[in-house]
Amino acid sequence: MDEKVSAAQVAYRESRDFGEDRRDWMRLVIGHTEIEPNHKLVGVAIALRMNHRTEHSYPKISRIALDANCSVRTVIRAIKVLEAEGLLKVYHRKRGVNRYEMALPWV
């Protein structure tokens, strides 16, 4: 017998999966030995602003700096490091803010 799944149950499952991925990604970033602590904090700040539906984040550099309590220059360096390490996908835009996406090695 097939069970009907409500929209709320589907949303819960999708958000739970994203939540688990985000937690595991943050643990991966935090546990990375070659990344400076400030850069790890920037990664976590970006991940915490991820939209659970789109799995993207669009914060301004200045917003990330406020969240991570560091300078704008540190955020820029951290994004480059996280991208170079293959942990963060950055879609640069000519106008507006960049789009960030977690690079999940297990997917």
Phi, psi and omega in degrees: 000128180279135176267141174278134180254126181284162178298325180294322179293319179297315180298320179297314180298317180294316181290326178295316178299316178296318180300318178295317178299316182295316178299314180296322179294317179296321177296321178298314180295313182296324181278354181291123187279342185262007181250135180294151181304319179296324180290325175297318180297322176297317177300317178295319179299320178293316181297323180292342178263007179292138175278129184289340178277313183268341184059032176237162177224139182233036182287149174289156178303319181295325178292318178297318179299319177295316180297320183269357180055051178217180182279162177298320179298320177297320179297316180299314177297317182297318179298318178297319180294312181298323178291318180294327179281355179079020181262340184224134173260129181240125177254102184284139179242146179291320178234145180089192184267157178287160175252132181245144180216137178289134174269104184269110183292340182269001179260000000 
